[in-house]
Amino acid sequence: MTMKRTITAYIILLTSSLLMPLHAQREAPLADTTAVAAPLYGGLSVSADVFGVIGSFVLNDYLSAEVALNADFKNLFFPVVELGFGTMDLTDDTYFIHYKSAAPYARIGLDYNLMAKKQTANFLFAGVRYGFSSFKYDVSAPDLHDEVWGGTLPFRYSGIRSSAHWLEMLLGIKVKIVKNFFMGWTARFKFRFSAKETLNTTPWYIPGYGDNKSSNFGFTYNFIYKLPF
């Protein structure tokens, strides 16, 4: 898949994810106000990201799926745990390098509700995540030809172990649809801390992070359910 196709597909998906919550916000009550202060503990919410699953129909070399659990403290601070699974099975169009990986990943972090003083049911929030993945990958390419001495050398490696750590800064919205049900999205800027390499190979893709670059962009589109308590 070319970079141009990848960028175009992300633009299409991002545009769709931006429009859907705004439509839901017009249909849902704009505010759910209360005369009393928010309790210290406001319960738990579970969510599922559908952006990675839907995106796989466009970027069919990639697939990611994740769920999250967050806690509400004073309707202001929301500690978050995110667990997911990411896969990639891609052959480069230029050099015909084939790369395959599938592994779980995890993130922990905190969201801060920027609209807490308004006491509304809808959120605009900023957050931070620490991400980690331990994974294996396979990489292969056409045989290398020795133009000096002649002959060929194979380039095929399987089951290579690697791990990666990264940081994410994010901005998102959460919109109430009906009682206890929300929808929302996040836009994320990612910074890679480390990615383990070997003497002959470097991981091309990191589950949960994306392409192995010093920085990356990511998006989620979530269906959210607040657990009764």
Order of alpha helices (4+ residues) and beta strands (2+ residues): alpha-beta-alpha-beta-beta-beta-beta-beta-beta-beta-beta-beta
